Amino acid sequence: MNLKRHAHRWTAGLLAVIATAAAAPVGAAGPEDAWRLALSGQGEAAFALIERQAERDGAEALRAALERRTEHLQTIEAKRAERLLEAREELATHLVEDDVIQALRSAVEIHTLSTDKGAVMQDAKIRRLVADAEGRAEAAERAGDWLDAYELYYRLNLLHEQEGSFREPFERVGRRLIMLRLYVPETLHEMRSAKQVAEGEDPLPAYNNLADDWRAKLEGVSQAMVIRALSRAERSHVEGADLRAMLVRGLETLETFATTTDLSKAFPALASERLVDRFVASLEEQRRELVAQRGKAGYFELVSVLKAIDRANERSLELPDEAILHEFGNGAMAELDEFSAIVWPDEVEQLQRSTQGRFTGVGIKISLDESQAIKVVTPLQGTPAQRAGVLPGDVIVAVDEEPTIGISLQQAVDRITGDQGTPVTLTLEREGVAEPINVTMRRDEIPIYSVKGWERSGPDETDWNWFIDRENKIGLLRVTQFADDTTRELRRAIREMRAQGGVNGIILDLRYNPGGLLNEAVSVANLFIEQGVIVSQHDAEGVERESQVARPSGVELGDVPVVVLINEGSASASEIVAGSLQDYERGLIVGARSYGKGSVQNIYTVGSIEMALLKLTTQYYYLPSGRLIHRRPGAENWGVEPDIEVEMLPSQIADALVIRQDADLFEPARGEEKVLPGKLLEDGVDTQLETALIFLQSRAAAKKNQTAVSLREGA
């Protein structure tokens, strides 16, 4: 089995195919040639062959699909040009009005929509805007206008994401907001409400302090935890952690903590400029000493820094030890990578739930509506909520008599979920019903289904019409995550399709799939790949430490054409599946470059009796061809590049997500019409899906034509 080397997109054979297709009479090139061209990244040449095939074979449906695609692309480009013009006009207006935040929003949109992003960044207006916005962001941070500072740095970071020139201040202000959310959530809530009002929107509902006590959240945090976590990180991180740099970053984060003035509502000493200055001066002295030292920092330096912080705190702010250790530990770990972190005692249970792939609750999907109320999207079939009569559109106004107004979505989830068998009461407001409804139910384990099809065929979460094109027997398998039963669910879907007449092609949709279990990613790839390495794990020097291989017994679709859809939201296990199918030329990859999360995290205990954990990046994933998936800092190549890149405008992406979400509901809310997924294709909303379908339809049309010819010749 030959592996496709990512760098070698053109081969002599493919050049010959192109030359033959261009010079030969109609009928000389077929769908296999188009498929090979597509695998080499020559999408337009492949579509040219498909168009000729459609004319030759008299495939009216395929010709119509190609014509619709052309119309859709033309419409999209017209929308792009129209929106670009509008965004430039809006930018000019915002600049005249001196509204830098709105001007930056327009600049980011122009950058996103433009095909020549370099030219955008060299535009004199954009350059002046960036300089002005940077100055205002710095001023906003100094003045304690945290939300404005965050938004300015956020958009500056978007514009300069590749070079990362605004990453540090963006992360620093983001850390301030996280601190506010933990220690003074009511203050942050008031800031956000005031900002909404200033922008002409309604204020947020009154703040609800449900389970927002920072003391309870930091209970059990100890110096021993931090020492064990940082020591383990220094020994085991994939890149060989620089403990000295980690200590410096921890000190800088404590300075950020002490200078976030609004935290004084939780820690009154922070209102004293004199005490803050004394504390910060001590931190700066420690930082200078660390930087001046030579050699590798170790346990002695770690303990010495923590003791110095403790002394400085005693002589100035006298902040709680738990808060000091929490922020120092978080800051030190931030020096490593975005996936390494200390899992503090209050976070352990949530991590364990996420890695187990199941939870106990009542079985409802919820969202925040326009008024920030907790609204039921849908109850899941066969769950306590569905049996109790909860309906789509119900508004949850209380949980166990505690009002939900003003709480976050995560707070609502935390209140509704709980131990299996325990009771919970939801108070619901329902359209057309005068009085609130109290519904009591017992929590149960809720199964998580990770595989969805094209269209709902019944109320159960497993009821799907898998065929996006039943006539041509083309199936759509949408994998939302890689959980314990993902492979089993896919096998069941395959059996159901085969029972309905067979499968001529599969679209494997991995868009927005954040990953999950490695063993499930390997077994899913094994459904298509018969033998060979699927993924391997390497250390920072590139030395292979472990690998996972395909087994002949695992193959279910070894001879079925497959198109894999990916985008920026496809990460980790999704990238392993897509990349391995690409390397073996087993699947055509369509969409946009994937996220670039190719690192392995191990979990270590750093507190007594698993009171706290350390999530640490210890290895990198490599694809069969030797490609590194992970996006290292400053890297230009990462993730999985599609064979056929199909860009979707921001408006398309938003529309596609809404249509898909609504179409996945078997029963819409009262008064709302049922949304059908066909709208994605008919209106040209999801051009990535449309492209994938056409490639498989061309193969199906050719197969039909070949069968018809054989029958005629036999007659």
C-alpha positions in Angstrom: 0.0 0.0 0.0 1.5 3.3 -1.1 1.6 6.3 1.2 1.0 9.8 -0.2 3.8 12.1 0.9 2.2 15.4 1.6 4.8 17.5 -0.1 4.6 15.6 -3.4 1.3 16.7 -4.8 2.3 16.3 -8.4 3.5 13.1 -9.9 4.4 12.1 -13.5 1.3 9.9 -13.6 -1.0 12.7 -12.6 0.6 15.1 -15.1 -0.1 12.5 -17.7 -3.7 12.3 -16.7 -4.1 16.0 -17.0 -2.4 16.1 -20.4 -4.6 13.2 -21.6 -7.8 14.8 -20.3 -7.0 18.1 -22.0 -6.1 16.5 -25.4 -8.2 13.4 -25.7 -11.7 13.3 -27.2 -14.8 13.2 -25.0 -15.0 9.8 -23.3 -11.2 9.2 -22.9 -11.1 10.2 -19.2 -13.3 8.8 -16.5 -14.3 9.3 -12.8 -11.2 7.4 -11.6 -9.0 10.0 -13.4 -11.0 12.8 -11.8 -10.7 11.2 -8.4 -6.9 10.9 -8.8 -6.7 14.5 -9.9 -8.7 15.5 -6.8 -6.4 13.4 -4.6 -3.5 15.4 -6.0 -5.1 18.7 -5.1 -6.2 19.6 -8.6 -9.9 20.3 -7.9 -10.8 22.4 -10.8 -9.2 20.0 -13.3 -11.1 17.2 -11.6 -14.4 19.1 -11.9 -13.6 19.7 -15.6 -13.4 15.9 -16.1 -16.6 15.3 -14.2 -18.4 17.8 -16.4 -17.2 16.0 -19.5 -18.2 12.7 -18.0 -21.7 14.0 -17.3 -22.0 15.0 -21.0 -20.7 11.7 -22.2 -22.8 9.5 -20.0 -26.0 11.5 -20.4 -26.1 11.9 -16.6 -28.8 14.5 -16.3 -28.9 14.6 -12.5 -25.1 15.0 -12.3 -25.2 17.8 -14.9 -27.9 19.5 -12.9 -25.8 19.2 -9.7 -22.8 20.6 -11.5 -24.8 23.5 -12.8 -26.2 24.2 -9.3 -22.7 24.2 -7.9 -21.6 26.7 -10.5 -24.6 28.9 -9.7 -23.9 28.6 -6.0 -20.2 29.5 -6.3 -21.1 32.5 -8.5 -23.7 33.7 -5.9 -21.1 33.2 -3.1 -18.5 35.2 -4.9 -21.0 37.9 -5.6 -22.0 38.0 -1.9 -18.3 38.1 -1.0 -17.7 41.1 -3.2 -20.8 42.8 -2.0 -20.0 42.2 1.7 -16.4 43.3 1.2 -17.6 46.6 -0.3 -20.0 47.1 2.6 -17.3 46.2 5.2 -14.9 48.7 3.6 -17.6 51.4 3.7 -18.4 50.5 7.3 -14.7 50.7 8.2 -14.5 54.2 6.7 -17.5 55.3 8.7 -16.2 53.9 12.0 -12.8 55.6 11.4 -14.6 58.9 10.9 -16.6 58.3 14.0 -13.5 57.4 15.9 -15.1 54.1 16.9 -12.0 51.9 17.0 -13.6 48.7 18.3 -16.2 48.7 15.5 -13.5 49.7 13.0 -11.5 46.7 14.1 -14.5 44.4 13.7 -14.8 45.6 10.1 -11.1 45.2 9.5 -11.2 41.6 10.7 -14.2 40.9 8.4 -12.3 42.4 5.5 -9.3 40.3 6.3 -11.5 37.1 6.5 -13.3 37.8 3.3 -10.3 38.9 1.2 -8.3 36.4 -0.9 -5.2 38.5 -0.7 -4.8 38.9 3.1 -1.3 40.3 2.8 -2.6 43.3 0.8 -5.2 43.9 3.5 -2.5 44.1 6.2 -0.4 46.5 4.1 -3.3 48.9 3.5 -2.5 52.3 5.0 -5.9 52.6 6.8 -5.5 49.2 8.4 -2.0 49.9 9.5 -3.0 53.2 11.1 -6.0 51.5 12.7 -3.8 48.7 14.2 -1.4 51.3 15.7 -4.3 53.3 17.2 -6.1 50.2 18.5 -2.9 49.0 20.2 -2.5 52.3 22.0 -6.1 52.3 23.1 -5.9 48.7 24.3 -2.9 49.6 26.4 -4.8 52.6 27.8 -7.9 50.6 28.5 -6.0 48.0 30.4 -4.2 50.6 32.5 -7.6 52.2 33.3 -9.2 48.9 34.2 -11.6 48.8 31.3 -11.0 45.1 31.0 -13.8 44.3 28.5 -12.7 47.0 26.0 -9.1 46.0 26.4 -10.0 42.3 25.8 -12.0 43.0 22.7 -9.3 45.3 21.2 -6.6 42.7 21.9 -8.8 39.9 20.7 -9.3 41.5 17.3 -5.7 42.6 17.0 -4.7 39.0 17.7 -7.1 37.8 15.0 -5.5 40.1 12.5 -2.0 39.0 13.5 -2.6 35.4 14.5 0.1 33.9 12.3 3.0 36.0 13.7 1.5 36.1 17.2 2.5 39.7 17.9 -0.6 40.4 20.1 -0.9 36.9 21.7 0.8 37.9 25.0 -1.3 40.9 25.9 -4.5 39.1 24.7 -3.8 36.2 27.0 -2.9 38.5 29.9 -6.2 40.4 29.7 -8.0 37.1 29.2 -6.4 35.9 32.4 -7.7 39.1 34.2 -11.3 38.3 33.0 -10.9 34.7 34.2 -9.8 36.0 37.6 -12.8 38.3 37.7 -15.1 35.4 36.9 -13.7 33.4 39.7 -13.4 35.9 42.5 -15.9 38.7 41.7 -18.4 37.3 39.2 -21.1 39.9 40.1 -18.7 42.7 39.1 -17.9 41.0 35.8 -21.7 40.5 35.2 -22.3 44.2 35.8 -19.5 45.2 33.4 -21.0 43.0 30.7 -24.4 44.4 31.3 -23.2 48.0 31.1 -21.3 47.3 27.9 -24.5 45.8 26.3 -26.4 48.9 27.3 -23.7 51.2 25.9 -24.0 49.3 22.6 -27.7 49.9 22.5 -28.8 46.4 23.7 -30.9 45.4 26.7 -29.2 44.9 30.0 -28.5 41.4 31.3 -30.9 39.9 33.9 -30.0 40.6 37.5 -27.0 38.7 38.7 -27.6 35.3 40.3 -24.9 34.1 42.7 -25.8 30.4 42.4 -22.7 28.4 43.4 -20.3 31.3 42.8 -18.2 31.2 46.0 -14.5 31.3 45.2 -13.6 30.0 48.7 -15.5 26.7 48.0 -13.9 26.4 44.6 -10.3 26.8 45.9 -10.9 24.5 49.0 -8.0 22.0 49.2 -5.5 24.0 47.1 -2.1 23.6 48.7 1.6 24.4 48.1 2.4 20.7 47.9 0.1 20.4 44.9 1.8 23.2 43.1 5.3 21.8 43.9 4.4 18.3 42.7 2.7 19.6 39.5 5.5 21.9 38.4 8.1 19.3 39.3 6.3 16.7 37.2 5.9 19.1 34.3 9.6 19.9 34.4 10.5 16.2 34.1 7.8 15.0 31.7 6.7 17.7 29.3 7.2 16.8 25.6 9.4 19.8 24.9 11.4 19.6 28.2 9.9 22.3 30.3 12.1 25.2 31.3 11.2 25.5 35.0 12.9 28.9 35.3 10.7 30.3 32.6 7.7 28.7 34.3 8.5 30.4 37.6 9.0 33.7 35.8 5.6 33.3 34.1 4.0 32.4 37.5 5.4 35.6 39.0 4.1 37.7 36.1 0.7 36.2 36.6 0.7 37.1 40.2 1.5 40.7 39.2 -1.5 40.6 36.8 -3.6 39.3 39.7 -2.5 42.1 42.1 -3.0 44.8 39.5 -6.5 43.8 38.5 -8.1 46.5 40.5 -11.7 45.2 40.5 -10.6 42.2 42.5 -10.4 44.5 45.5 -14.1 43.7 46.0 -13.0 40.2 47.1 -9.6 41.2 48.5 -9.8 44.7 50.0 -6.0 45.0 50.3 -5.8 45.3 46.5 -7.4 48.7 46.8 -4.3 50.0 48.5 -1.9 51.3 45.9 0.9 51.3 48.5 0.5 47.6 49.4 0.1 46.5 45.8 3.3 48.4 44.8 5.1 46.7 47.7 4.0 43.3 46.6 4.7 43.9 43.0 8.2 45.2 43.8 8.9 42.0 45.6 7.7 39.9 42.6 9.9 41.9 40.2 12.9 41.4 42.5 12.3 37.7 42.4 11.9 37.7 38.7 15.2 39.6 38.2 17.0 37.2 40.4 15.6 34.2 38.4 16.6 35.7 35.1 20.1 36.6 36.3 20.8 33.0 37.5 22.5 30.6 35.3 22.0 26.9 34.8 18.9 24.8 35.1 16.4 25.6 37.7 15.2 22.8 39.9 13.4 21.9 43.1 15.4 24.3 45.2 14.6 27.3 43.0 10.9 26.3 43.0 10.6 26.0 46.7 12.7 29.2 47.2 10.3 31.2 44.9 7.2 30.0 46.7 8.8 30.9 50.1 9.7 34.4 48.7 6.1 34.9 47.5 4.8 33.8 50.8 7.0 36.4 52.6 6.1 39.1 50.2 2.4 38.4 50.7 2.7 38.4 54.5 4.4 41.8 54.4 1.9 43.5 52.1 -1.4 42.2 50.9 -2.0 39.2 53.1 -4.1 37.5 50.5 -5.4 33.9 51.1 -2.7 31.3 50.3 -5.1 29.3 48.2 -5.7 32.3 45.8 -1.9 33.0 45.5 -1.1 29.4 44.8 -4.0 29.0 42.3 -2.9 32.0 40.2 0.8 31.2 40.4 0.2 27.6 39.4 -2.0 28.6 36.5 0.5 31.1 35.3 3.5 28.7 35.5 1.6 26.1 33.5 0.6 28.6 30.9 4.3 28.8 29.9 4.1 25.3 28.4 1.2 24.9 26.0 -2.6 25.4 25.9 -3.4 21.8 26.7 -1.3 21.4 29.8 -2.8 22.5 33.1 -3.3 21.8 36.8 -6.7 20.3 37.4 -7.7 21.8 40.7 -9.8 19.9 43.3 -13.1 21.5 42.2 -12.4 20.7 38.5 -11.5 17.0 38.9 -15.0 15.7 38.8 -15.8 17.6 35.6 -12.6 16.3 33.9 -13.5 12.7 34.9 -17.0 13.1 33.4 -15.6 14.5 30.1 -13.1 11.6 29.7 -15.7 9.0 30.6 -17.9 10.1 27.7 -21.1 9.9 29.8 -23.0 11.9 32.3 -26.0 11.6 34.6 -28.8 14.1 34.2 -32.3 14.3 32.9 -31.6 14.3 29.1 -32.3 17.7 27.7 -30.4 20.0 25.4 -30.5 23.6 26.6 -29.4 27.0 25.3 -29.6 30.7 26.3 -32.2 32.5 24.3 -32.1 36.2 23.4 -33.2 37.3 26.9 -30.5 35.1 28.5 -33.2 32.6 29.8 -32.4 28.9 30.0 -34.5 27.3 27.1 -35.0 23.7 26.3 -33.9 22.9 22.8 -35.2 19.4 22.9 -35.6 16.5 25.4 -33.8 13.3 24.3 -36.0 10.3 23.6 -36.3 7.8 26.4 -34.8 10.0 29.1 -36.3 11.2 32.4 -37.1 14.6 30.8 -38.9 13.1 27.9 -40.9 10.7 30.1 -41.8 13.6 32.4 -43.3 15.6 29.6 -40.6 18.3 29.1 -41.2 19.9 25.7 -39.0 21.9 23.2 -39.3 25.6 23.9 -40.0 25.2 27.6 -38.1 27.9 29.6 -36.5 26.6 32.9 -37.1 29.4 35.4 -35.9 27.4 38.5 -34.0 24.3 39.5 -34.9 22.8 42.9 -36.7 26.2 43.6 -33.5 28.1 42.9 -34.2 30.8 40.2 -32.1 30.4 37.0 -32.4 34.1 35.9 -28.9 35.5 35.4 -27.0 32.2 35.7 -24.7 30.9 33.0 -25.4 27.9 30.8 -22.7 25.9 32.6 -24.2 26.8 36.0 -27.5 25.5 34.7 -25.9 22.3 33.6 -24.1 21.8 36.9 -27.4 22.3 38.8 -29.5 19.9 36.6 -26.9 17.1 36.4 -26.0 15.1 39.5 -25.7 11.6 40.9 -27.7 8.8 39.4 -31.0 8.2 41.1 -31.2 11.6 42.9 -34.3 13.8 42.3 -34.3 17.2 40.7 -37.3 19.5 40.1 -37.4 21.9 37.1 -39.9 24.8 37.1 -41.0 25.4 33.5 -42.7 28.3 31.8 -44.6 27.0 28.7 -46.2 29.1 25.9 -49.9 29.0 26.2 -49.9 27.8 29.9 -50.6 30.5 32.4 -48.9 29.1 35.5 -45.4 27.6 35.8 -45.1 23.8 35.7 -43.1 21.9 38.3 -41.6 18.7 37.0 -39.8 16.3 39.3 -37.7 13.5 37.9 -34.8 11.3 38.9 -31.4 11.7 37.3 -30.2 8.8 35.2 -27.2 8.0 33.0 -27.7 9.6 29.7 -26.2 7.9 26.7 -24.2 10.1 24.4 -24.5 9.3 20.7 -21.7 10.5 18.5 -22.8 9.4 15.1 -25.6 11.2 13.2 -27.0 10.8 9.7 -28.5 13.0 7.0 -32.1 13.3 8.3 -34.1 12.2 11.4 -36.3 9.3 10.8 -37.8 8.9 14.2 -37.8 10.2 17.8 -34.9 8.1 19.1 -31.3 9.5 18.9 -30.4 6.4 16.8 -33.3 7.0 14.3 -31.6 8.3 11.1 -31.9 8.2 7.4 -28.3 7.7 6.6 -28.6 8.3 2.8 -28.0 11.8 1.6 -28.6 10.4 -1.9 -30.7 7.3 -1.7 -30.9 6.8 -5.5 -27.1 6.6 -5.8 -26.7 4.9 -2.4 -24.5 7.6 -0.9 -24.5 7.8 2.8 -23.6 10.6 5.2 -22.0 9.8 8.6 -21.5 12.8 10.9 -19.2 12.0 13.7 -19.5 14.6 16.5 -16.8 13.2 18.8 -14.8 10.0 19.3 -16.5 8.4 22.4 -16.6 4.9 23.7 -19.2 3.6 21.3 -18.4 5.6 18.1 -17.1 2.6 16.1 -20.0 0.5 17.2 -22.5 3.2 16.1 -20.8 3.5 12.7 -20.9 -0.2 12.2 -24.7 -0.2 13.0 -25.2 2.6 10.5 -23.3 0.7 7.8 -25.4 -2.4 8.5 -28.6 -0.4 8.1 -27.5 1.1 4.8 -26.4 -2.3 3.5 -29.8 -3.7 4.5 -31.5 -1.0 2.4 -29.7 -1.9 -0.8 -26.0 -1.3 -0.3 -23.5 1.6 -0.2 -21.8 3.2 -3.2 -20.1 6.0 -1.4 -19.7 7.6 2.1 -19.3 11.2 3.2 -17.6 11.1 6.6 -18.2 14.5 8.1 -15.7 15.4 10.8 -16.3 19.1 10.9 -16.4 20.7 14.3 -15.4 17.3 15.8 -12.9 18.2 18.7 -11.5 14.7 19.0 -11.8 12.2 21.8 -10.5 8.7 22.4 -7.4 7.6 20.5 -8.5 4.0 20.3 -11.8 5.0 18.7 -10.0 7.2 16.2 -7.8 4.2 15.2 -10.8 1.8 14.9 -12.8 4.3 12.9 -9.9 4.7 10.5 -9.6 0.9 10.4 -13.1 0.7 8.9 -11.5 2.1 5.7 -7.9 1.1 6.0 -7.0 -2.6 5.9 -3.4 -2.6 7.1 -0.5 -0.3 8.1 0.3 2.3 10.7 -2.6 4.7 11.4 -0.9 7.0 13.9 2.3 7.0 16.0 3.4 8.9 19.0 6.8 10.6 19.1 8.8 12.6 21.7 10.1 16.2 21.0 13.1 14.8 19.2 10.9 12.9 16.8 11.7 9.4 18.3 8.8 7.0 17.9 7.5 5.8 21.3 4.4 4.0 20.3 2.2 3.3 17.2 -1.3 2.0 16.4 -1.9 -0.1 13.3 -4.9 -1.2 11.3 -6.1 -4.8 11.5 -7.6 -6.6 8.5 -10.5 -7.8 10.7 -11.6 -4.2 11.4 -12.3 -3.2 7.8 -16.0 -2.6 6.9 -15.7 -0.2 3.9 -12.4 -1.1 2.3 -13.7 -0.8 -1.2 -16.3 2.0 -0.8 -15.3 5.5 -2.0 -15.2 8.0 0.9 -15.0 11.8 1.1 -13.9 13.2 4.4 -15.1 16.7 5.4 -12.9 18.7 7.7 -12.6 22.3 8.8 -10.9 24.5 11.5 -13.0 22.8 14.1 -11.7 19.3 13.3 -9.1 18.5 15.9 -7.0 15.7 17.5 -8.7 12.3 16.8 -10.5 13.9 13.8 -7.2 14.8 12.3 -5.8 11.3 12.9 -8.7 9.8 11.0 -8.7 12.3 8.1 -4.9 12.4 7.9 -4.4 8.6 7.8 -7.1 8.2 5.1 -5.3 11.0 3.1 -1.9 9.4 3.5 -3.1 6.0 2.2 -5.1 7.8 -0.5 -8.1 6.0 0.9 -10.3 9.1 1.1 -10.6 12.4 -0.6 -10.3 15.2 1.9 -12.6 18.3 1.3 -13.0 21.5 3.2 -10.6 23.7 5.1 -7.4 23.0 7.0 -7.9 21.3 10.4 -7.1 22.8 13.8 -3.7 21.3 14.4 -4.1 19.6 17.8 -1.7 16.7 17.6 -0.4 16.4 21.1 -0.9 13.6 23.7 -1.9 14.5 27.3 -1.3 12.2 30.2 -3.0 12.6 33.6 -1.0 12.5 36.8 -2.1 12.7 40.4 -0.5 15.6 42.2 -2.7 15.8 45.3 -3.5 13.2 48.0 -6.1 10.6 47.0 -6.5 12.3 43.5 -7.6 15.6 45.1 -5.8 17.4 42.2 -4.5 16.2 38.9 -2.0 17.4 36.3 -2.9 17.3 32.6 0.4 17.3 30.8 1.5 17.2 27.1 4.0 14.3 26.8 4.1 13.3 23.1 3.1 14.3 19.6 1.0 12.5 17.1 2.5 11.7 13.6 0.6 10.5 10.6 1.7 7.5 8.6 3.6 9.6 6.1 5.6 11.2 8.9 3.6 14.5 9.1 3.3 16.2 12.4 -0.3 17.2 13.1 0.4 19.6 15.9 0.6 23.4 15.4 3.8 24.4 17.2 4.4 28.1 18.0 5.5 29.9 14.8 4.8 26.9 12.6 3.6 27.5 9.0 2.5 23.9 8.4 0.2 22.0 10.7 -3.0 19.9 10.8 -4.4 18.3 7.7 -4.6 20.2 4.5 -7.6 19.2 2.3 -7.1 17.8 -1.1 -9.9 20.1 -2.3 -10.1 23.3 -0.4 -13.6 24.7 -0.3 -13.9 28.0 1.5 -17.2 29.0 3.2 -18.0 32.6 4.0 -18.8 33.4 7.6 -22.4 34.0 6.7 -22.6 30.5 5.1 -21.0 28.9 8.2 -23.5 30.6 10.5 -26.5 29.7 8.3 -25.3 26.1 7.9 -25.0 25.6 11.6 -28.4 26.9 12.3 -30.1 24.8 9.6 -28.2 21.7 10.7 -29.2 22.2 14.4 -32.8 22.8 13.5 -33.0 19.9 11.1 -31.6 17.5 13.8 -34.7 18.1 15.9 -37.3 15.4 15.4 -39.9 17.7 16.9 -39.5 21.5 16.7 -40.8 23.8 19.4 -44.5 24.7 19.3 -45.4 27.0 16.5 -42.1 26.4 14.6 -41.9 24.7 11.2 -39.9 21.5 10.7 -36.5 22.4 9.0 -35.3 19.9 6.4 -31.6 19.4 5.8 -32.0 19.6 2.0 -32.0 23.3 2.4 -28.2 23.1 2.9 -27.8 21.8 -0.7 -30.7 23.5 -2.4 -29.8 27.0 -1.3 -26.0 26.5 -1.7 -25.4 27.0 2.0 -23.0 24.1 2.6 -20.7 24.1 -0.4 -18.3 21.8 1.2 -21.0 19.1 1.6 -22.2 19.9 -2.0 -18.6 19.4 -3.4 -18.2 16.0 -1.5 -21.6 14.8 -2.8 -20.8 15.7 -6.5 -17.6 13.7 -6.4 -19.4 10.6 -5.2 -22.3 11.1 -7.5 -19.9 11.2 -10.5 -18.6 7.8 -9.5 -22.1 6.5 -9.0 -23.1 7.8 -12.4 -20.2 6.2 -14.1 -20.9 2.9 -12.4 -24.5 3.1 -13.7 -23.4 3.9 -17.2 -20.9 1.0 -17.1 -23.6 -1.4 -16.0 -26.0 -0.2 -18.7 -23.3 -0.6 -21.4 -22.5 -4.1 -20.2 -26.2 -5.0 -20.3 -26.5 -3.7 -23.9 -23.4 -5.5 -25.0 -24.6 -8.7 -23.3 -28.0 -8.3 -25.2 
